[in-house]
Amino acid sequence: MLKLFKRILQLSGKYKGRIGAASVCSFLESVLSKMPLFFAFIVLAGFYENTLNARRCLYIGLGLLAVVVLQAVVHFLSDRLQSGAGYMMFADQRMALGGHLRKLPMGYFTAGNIGKISSVLSTDMVFIEEVSMSTIANMMSYLFSSLILTVFMFVLDWRLGLVATGIIMLASLIAGRMNQLSLGEAAQRQEQSEHLTDAVLSFTEGIGVIKSYNLIGEKSQELSDNFKKSRDTSITFEKKMTPWTRGLNILYAFGIASIFGLSISLQQNGVLSLPYLLGVLLFVFDLFGPLKALYGEATRLTVMDAALDRIESVLKEEELPATGKKHIPAVSPNAPEVCFNHVTFAYQDKEVLNDICFNLKENSMLALVGPSGGGKSTIANLLARLWDVKSGSVAIRGTDIRDVPLGELMEQISMVFQRVYLFQDTIYNNISMGKPDATEEDVFKAAKKARCYDFIMNLPEGFQTMVGEGGATLSGGEKQRISIARCILKDAPIVILDEATASVDTDNESYIQEAISELVKGKTLLVIAHRLNTIREANQILVISDGRISQSGTHNELIEQAGIYRDFVSIREKTSGWSLS
Ligand SMILES: Nc1ncnc2c1ncn2[C@@H]1O[C@H](COP(=O)(O)OP(=O)(O)OP(=O)(O)O)[C@@H](O)[C@H]1O
């Protein structure tokens, strides 16, 4: 328990002083909370010894009043200091975690970690933030209370003090065991909650597919199974803990009875005076109460421990090294715009690219074609440094992209994905995030080039229309054009384009093509190509198959050779009804 306690305090960093001051207040509060008992003891003793008079009673009354007021003050102080420190500490932790997540490779987010990230950022962080400080405050107060009452017992009679200490030590052994049990289960319970988050996310994200394939029953069952598992884990935990909690209660009852019996026997034998016996009666019922509450709080600490483990495990994930200080030159006559130099890459252990070498000249277009799963998207992602190469290098104008600050690399590249992501914000902000210092005129100009100005102006609130949940409903093609406007505004020299495979309606298709033509004017273009027109226009075509470049050349060169490209083109011609001249 102490270890857990220390772990939370270690997180306190620059707020240590504040937490220390709060602990002193907690201690004072515990002492003050026991003072009324002490005054009651004095009154009883005075009454018995016939030493009570009006002046004494007045002093005791004033003393009591002062204690109550002081207790309220230190309680307020300790609360303010502790909860304030808690919120500040975990605001810092959240920012650290946010900063860390930004630097993780994309692979981390696609490798089934979304449930974990959601639980860590929502459940774990919120739990620790809201509970840790109050738990620490309560634990301190209970600990001090037990200590003070045990000291009182020693003051009344050393034998009573010894019995109280013995019971407390036995209770600590039982509580230690409970703690171990709870720790073991806490990890499992948190894991279960992670699975639950995953299941809920996957169900809600895939609801469209689930409905269209009539899988509601089957998928709901999976979700219910997860809920049931979570319920069963909690019930099993409670069942395991119950005998120990009961044991602890019996021990406390036994402790109270022994102290009670012993003090009566001591009084009968003339060792303990009657006022002292009355003092024992006053204190004994309060002796183990704080300890009982203390172990209740300890269970919460174990949940916190598991939550901290999970936060730490996310923080331990290796970041993309971002220590590069070099700058990409604006022009470089002696180096190609983009160079893949003997690049190999693997997702975990699965090698997907092998010895990829190519140069891309400024203002030229490179088309990647080939069978599904060949590695085209991976090449595009490596250029944007969403992952790092395993060996070889990727360079822009002769500078290895690993040697460049990530922000600067991103200024060089615009990416147009098939799957468009618009933020829950106004259309204006969705476009202007391409270049935050852009003027209104720049934004409008980009929207015009991306062929979305007119439809935006026809919306009731124009550029201030909200997109996303509760906002305007836009078609896939309209969203695509807004994302292209964002890229046009960004005006990066290199454009990575993943051409749409799914067909949109003809109007949208032609608008999107016009928007893309505007975007790529004067740019260096790497395109994952699906349309024959695009492929034919490319200065260079790479056929990527099984992670290797199996063919390379222009359309006219490749169509002359037997191989994947010719087969691919003839299939395309047949499916699209086009023919090559
Ligand atoms: N995040 C990932 N983790 C593990 N394996 C992955 C991941 N992304 C892709 N792969 C695998 O890497 C290989 C190459 O995938 P990639 O998406 O680059 O191919 P592609 O040629 O772009 O395919 P498509 O045309 O279908 O998009 C595939 O076998 C794919 O299953």
The ligand as a MOL file (V3000), in Angstrom:
LIG
                    3D

  0  0  0     0  0            999 V3000
M  V30 BEGIN CTAB
M  V30 COUNTS 31 33 0 0 0
M  V30 BEGIN ATOM
M  V30 1 N -0.9950 -1.1820 -40.1670 0
M  V30 2 C -0.6380 -2.3540 -40.6970 0
M  V30 3 N -0.2150 -3.3450 -39.9040 0
M  V30 4 C 0.1430 -4.5410 -40.4030 0
M  V30 5 N 0.1340 -4.8480 -41.7300 0
M  V30 6 C -0.2720 -3.9020 -42.5800 0
M  V30 7 C -0.6920 -2.5920 -42.1070 0
M  V30 8 N -1.0380 -1.8570 -43.1880 0
M  V30 9 C -0.8580 -2.6440 -44.2780 0
M  V30 10 N -0.4040 -3.8590 -43.9140 0
M  V30 11 C -0.0410 -4.9580 -44.8160 0
M  V30 12 O 1.0340 -4.5240 -45.6280 0
M  V30 13 C 0.8810 -5.0050 -46.9380 0
M  V30 14 C 0.9250 -3.8280 -47.8940 0
M  V30 15 O -0.2040 -3.0330 -47.6680 0
M  V30 16 P -0.5070 -1.6950 -48.4670 0
M  V30 17 O -1.7340 -1.0930 -47.9000 0
M  V30 18 O 0.7150 -0.8550 -48.5120 0
M  V30 19 O -0.8050 -2.2630 -49.9300 0
M  V30 20 P -1.4990 -1.5340 -51.1380 0
M  V30 21 O -0.7230 -1.9440 -52.3330 0
M  V30 22 O -1.6320 -0.0820 -50.8950 0
M  V30 23 O -2.9240 -2.2190 -51.1390 0
M  V30 24 P -4.3380 -1.5950 -51.6420 0
M  V30 25 O -4.2080 -1.3040 -53.0910 0
M  V30 26 O -5.2840 -2.7110 -51.3800 0
M  V30 27 O -4.5920 -0.3910 -50.8000 0
M  V30 28 C -0.4180 -5.7800 -46.9730 0
M  V30 29 O -0.0990 -7.1500 -46.8610 0
M  V30 30 C -1.1710 -5.2970 -45.7710 0
M  V30 31 O -1.9640 -6.3340 -45.2500 0
M  V30 END ATOM
M  V30 BEGIN BOND
M  V30 1 1 1 2
M  V30 2 1 2 3
M  V30 3 2 2 7
M  V30 4 2 3 4
M  V30 5 1 4 5
M  V30 6 2 5 6
M  V30 7 1 6 7
M  V30 8 1 6 10
M  V30 9 1 7 8
M  V30 10 2 8 9
M  V30 11 1 9 10
M  V30 12 1 10 11
M  V30 13 1 11 12
M  V30 14 1 11 30
M  V30 15 1 12 13
M  V30 16 1 13 14
M  V30 17 1 13 28
M  V30 18 1 14 15
M  V30 19 1 15 16
M  V30 20 2 16 17
M  V30 21 1 16 18
M  V30 22 1 16 19
M  V30 23 1 19 20
M  V30 24 2 20 21
M  V30 25 1 20 22
M  V30 26 1 20 23
M  V30 27 1 23 24
M  V30 28 2 24 25
M  V30 29 1 24 26
M  V30 30 1 24 27
M  V30 31 1 28 29
M  V30 32 1 28 30
M  V30 33 1 30 31
M  V30 END BOND
M  V30 END CTAB
M  END
